Amino acid sequence: MAVWGATFSSLHASEIEASPPDKGLQEIVDTAQDGDRILLGPGDYSGPIILHRPVMLEGGDDVRIVGNGTGNVITIDGPDVMLRGVTVTGSGLDLSTQDSGVFVTPNGDGAVIEDSVISDNLIGIYLSGPENATVRNNIIVGRQDLRVNERGNGVQLWNTPGSVVVGNAISQGRDGIFVTTSKQNRFIGNEFRNVRFAVHYMYTHDSEIRDNRSFDNTVGYALMFSDGLKVTNNLSRGDRDHGILLNYANKSEFSGNVVDRGGEKCVFIYNSNKNDFRGNRFEGCGIGVQFTAGSERNVIVGNAFSGNRTQVKYVGTRWLEWSENGRGNYWSDNAAFDLDGDGLGDRAYRPNDMLDQVVWAHPSAKLLLNAPAIQILKWAQSRFPALHPGGVIDSHPLMAPPVIARFEGDGYHAE
């Protein structure tokens, strides 16, 4: 795994050892010099504290910094601060003031928060305006005594270019990671459980989401009003509403992602354009992919759609071709033959027909699906494609699923 941020040891001026019976932690911090390393012995230290110069505050087993139930527990208000190996708990509960376990101000460029436990705070860690901050290898647990809409996010970011969130285990918050009005962020190798959205993007551009794992949340990856994203090798397993949700998200690339054992939709694309989906697997959802509200010029090629009750839901009259350069997608319900052995079906695959659109618009029409007249109409559509009202067509469907990452436990393997 790559290491982000400057090597802090080069800045060390001296080491300061502290233990709970000593003078207050804030006084120790205030007397430290730039580059000092403050080593905390086991025990509880009272917050809140403010770190306003480049120091390392490092703990170990049984080191807790405990807030007084109001405001932030730790505020980082200076550059190149490192916080490592501590438990932070006891923030306030006021969402209007963004009460956090660790709050990093715009002065906190280059801050590093790593190898710590951030638990029972309103917001876990909030990067509010710093550049190139790092949140790495932390366990972040929200307030389980609050309703989901009353909780804060595990990691929250605002206007923090170049910041990365990597290798964290986040649970019990509102959203796992929530980012707004930012750019050039990387979220890599995080795990999310028991949150609303694992990753929630708003107005954030030119960023990367890679190797993350979302288990049993409401939505895996909710990407809204954001452009130029690279979404690669992520897992959504058992997320109840959507694995991947796009809302006004454009010009983004999706590859190597797996959505399986999902609920309502593996992928939902709403008014999102010029996105590229290649080499993903969407499996075991009510709907494999649904797109609507003018979503156009999206490329969907080389993916595997397996075991979804409805592979595609598209209500529209335009024909959308889901193959490129003689290569389409794999469809588990495609009953085609490959007589020439080229790995492609001998006829085009159409996931929907006129009756699907009638049922989507008028659900009560399901009662008529077994009527003789309906069966005749289905037969006629299969013999005369011109009767189709438009929709998705894959002219070169794959006969076998492509090699796509398969997630097992905490890792993934090619298959």
QUIFEN-V28508 format. One record per backbone hydrogen bond with DSSP energy under -0.5 kcal/mol. NH is the residue of the N-H (numbers start at 1). CO is the residue of the C=O. Records with the same first field share a line. If there is no record, write none. Layout:
# QUIFEN-V28508
NH = CO + CO
This chain:
# QUIFEN-V28508
8 = 6
10 = 7
11 = 8
12 = 9
13 = 35
16 = 37
18 = 39
20 = 42
22 = 19
28 = 24
29 = 25
30 = 26
31 = 27
32 = 28 + 29
35 = 54
36 = 33
37 = 14
38 = 36 + 56
39 = 16 + 37
40 = 38 + 58
41 = 18
43 = 62
45 = 64
47 = 66
48 = 73
49 = 73
51 = 75
52 = 50
55 = 53
56 = 36
57 = 55 + 82
58 = 38 + 56
59 = 84
63 = 60
64 = 43 + 62
65 = 87
66 = 45 + 64
67 = 65 + 89
69 = 90
73 = 100
74 = 101
75 = 49
76 = 103
77 = 51 + 75
80 = 109
81 = 78
82 = 55
83 = 112
84 = 57
85 = 114
87 = 63
88 = 117
89 = 65
90 = 120
92 = 71
95 = 93
97 = 94
98 = 95
99 = 94
101 = 123 + 124
102 = 124
103 = 74
104 = 126
105 = 76 + 103
108 = 105
110 = 131
111 = 108
112 = 81
113 = 134
114 = 83 + 112
115 = 136
117 = 86
118 = 116 + 139
119 = 88 + 117
120 = 141
121 = 141
122 = 92
123 = 99
124 = 153
125 = 154
126 = 102
127 = 125 + 156
128 = 104 + 126
129 = 127 + 158
132 = 161
134 = 111
135 = 164
136 = 113 + 134
137 = 166
139 = 116
140 = 138 + 169
141 = 118 + 139
142 = 171
144 = 142
146 = 143
150 = 147
151 = 147 + 148
152 = 122
154 = 175
155 = 176
156 = 125
157 = 178
158 = 127
159 = 180 + 181
162 = 183
163 = 160
164 = 133
165 = 186
166 = 135
167 = 188
169 = 138
170 = 168 + 191
171 = 140
172 = 193 + 194
174 = 152
176 = 197
177 = 198
178 = 155
179 = 200
180 = 157
181 = 202
182 = 203
184 = 205
186 = 163
187 = 208
188 = 165 + 186
189 = 210
191 = 168
192 = 213
193 = 170
194 = 215
196 = 174
197 = 174
198 = 219 + 220
199 = 220
200 = 177
201 = 222
202 = 179
203 = 224
205 = 182
206 = 227
208 = 185
209 = 230
210 = 187
211 = 232
213 = 190
214 = 235
215 = 192
216 = 237
218 = 195 + 196
219 = 196
220 = 242
221 = 243
222 = 199 + 220
223 = 221 + 245
224 = 201 + 222
225 = 247
228 = 250
230 = 207
231 = 229 + 253
232 = 209 + 230
233 = 255
235 = 212
236 = 258
237 = 214
238 = 260
240 = 217
241 = 218
242 = 218
243 = 265 + 266
244 = 266
245 = 221
246 = 268
247 = 223
248 = 270
250 = 226
251 = 273
253 = 229
254 = 276
255 = 231
256 = 278 + 279
258 = 234
259 = 281
260 = 236
261 = 283
262 = 283
263 = 239
264 = 240
265 = 241
266 = 287
267 = 288
268 = 244
269 = 290
270 = 246 + 268
271 = 269 + 292
274 = 296
276 = 252
277 = 275 + 299
278 = 254 + 276
279 = 301
281 = 257
282 = 304
283 = 259 + 281
284 = 306
286 = 263
287 = 264
288 = 310
289 = 311
290 = 267
291 = 313
292 = 269
295 = 292
299 = 275
300 = 298
301 = 277
302 = 328
304 = 280
305 = 303 + 330
306 = 282 + 304
309 = 285
310 = 286
313 = 289
315 = 291
316 = 314
320 = 391
321 = 319
322 = 320 + 393
324 = 327
327 = 324
328 = 396
330 = 303
331 = 398
332 = 305
334 = 331
335 = 333
341 = 338
345 = 397
346 = 337
349 = 394
350 = 348
351 = 349
357 = 353
358 = 354
359 = 355
360 = 356
361 = 357
362 = 358
365 = 362
366 = 363
367 = 364
368 = 365
369 = 366
371 = 368
375 = 371
376 = 372
377 = 373
378 = 374
379 = 375
380 = 376
381 = 377
382 = 378
383 = 379
384 = 380
387 = 384
388 = 385
391 = 318
393 = 320
394 = 349
395 = 393
397 = 394
398 = 329
399 = 343
404 = 402
406 = 413
407 = 405
408 = 411
411 = 408
413 = 406
415 = 404
